[in-house]
Amino acid sequence: MVLKKDKKKVVGEFFDDDRIRTFLECTPPEGVNRDFHMLERAYRGMQPENFATFVQFYVEAGHDLQARNPNGKTLEELVAQHPSSEEYLDALRSH
C-alpha cells in the first residue's frame, strides 16, 4: 500500500511582517511550553530569512529563546542536529 502526502509543499510563500507576527499567536499542545512551540512552529514553517525576522519579533515580545520542549531540549539544540541549519542557528544565536 502506498500512502500519499495530504498536503503539497508550498515553495516561495510570501511572508510579510504581519504574516510573520501571526506565528506569535498560537496555542501549544498540552504539556508543551508555549514559547518553545512558537519557535519550533516558525522554524518548521519559514525560510531562514523569515525565521530571522520572527526571532527578532519573538525576543522583542519578551519570549524565551531558551524555552525547552517536553524532553528538555531547546530549539537551538534540536536545530543543531539538522543538516543545512546554519542560517537558522545564526538567527537564534544573534539574540
Wavefront OBJ file of the C-alpha trace (Angstrom):
o trace
v 0.000 0.000 0.000
v 1.381 3.409 -0.979
v 0.480 6.439 1.086
v 0.450 9.837 -0.499
v 1.016 13.155 1.185
v -2.104 15.052 2.180
v -0.523 18.456 1.564
v 1.700 19.814 -1.157
v 4.874 21.620 -0.189
v 4.499 25.349 -0.710
v 7.603 26.947 -2.170
v 8.125 30.687 -2.320
v 5.265 31.539 0.013
v 5.225 35.268 0.815
v 5.802 36.270 4.434
v 5.423 39.961 5.222
v 5.891 41.244 8.772
v 2.192 40.857 9.603
v 2.225 37.233 8.463
v 5.392 36.533 10.433
v 3.815 38.013 13.577
v 0.918 35.546 13.315
v 3.370 32.857 14.436
v 3.405 34.603 17.836
v -0.285 33.784 18.211
v -0.602 30.094 18.829
v -1.834 27.655 21.387
v 0.556 24.804 22.103
v -0.496 21.211 22.607
v -1.000 20.220 26.225
v 2.301 19.752 28.024
v 4.357 21.814 25.555
v 5.928 25.113 26.573
v 4.236 27.925 24.626
v 7.493 29.754 23.845
v 9.111 26.563 22.576
v 6.051 25.758 20.468
v 6.131 29.181 18.800
v 9.813 28.836 17.955
v 9.501 25.319 16.598
v 6.435 26.182 14.547
v 8.236 29.158 12.973
v 11.368 27.086 12.327
v 9.372 24.404 10.533
v 7.242 26.870 8.567
v 9.665 29.565 7.445
v 12.671 30.107 5.260
v 15.789 31.298 7.143
v 15.352 34.990 6.309
v 11.754 34.951 7.564
v 12.766 32.989 10.645
v 15.404 35.632 11.476
v 12.693 38.306 11.373
v 10.442 36.131 13.525
v 13.184 35.681 16.147
v 13.560 39.457 16.333
v 9.798 39.904 16.915
v 9.782 36.983 19.364
v 12.558 38.471 21.505
v 11.029 41.971 21.355
v 7.772 40.466 22.683
v 9.659 39.083 25.696
v 9.622 35.390 24.809
v 12.306 32.922 25.935
v 14.828 31.630 23.373
v 15.926 29.042 25.937
v 12.427 27.532 26.265
v 12.513 23.741 26.312
v 10.404 21.014 24.775
v 8.941 18.210 26.920
v 12.239 16.311 26.514
v 14.233 19.214 27.958
v 15.797 20.354 24.676
v 15.964 23.918 23.384
v 15.213 24.638 19.754
v 18.870 25.534 19.239
v 19.906 22.090 20.463
v 17.457 20.404 18.085
v 18.253 22.574 15.065
v 21.991 21.983 15.529
v 21.367 18.305 14.699
v 19.837 19.113 11.294
v 21.898 19.410 8.132
v 21.811 22.820 6.447
v 20.580 24.541 9.589
v 23.353 27.122 9.927
v 21.214 30.138 8.943
v 18.548 29.158 11.477
v 21.196 28.729 14.171
v 22.654 32.143 13.304
v 19.203 33.705 13.800
v 18.807 32.025 17.198
v 22.322 32.876 18.350
v 22.176 36.509 17.255
v 19.865 37.379 20.174
l 1 2 3 4 5 6 7 8 9 10 11 12 13 14 15 16 17 18 19 20 21 22 23 24 25 26 27 28 29 30 31 32 33 34 35 36 37 38 39 40 41 42 43 44 45 46 47 48 49 50 51 52 53 54 55 56 57 58 59 60 61 62 63 64 65 66 67 68 69 70 71 72 73 74 75 76 77 78 79 80 81 82 83 84 85 86 87 88 89 90 91 92 93 94 95
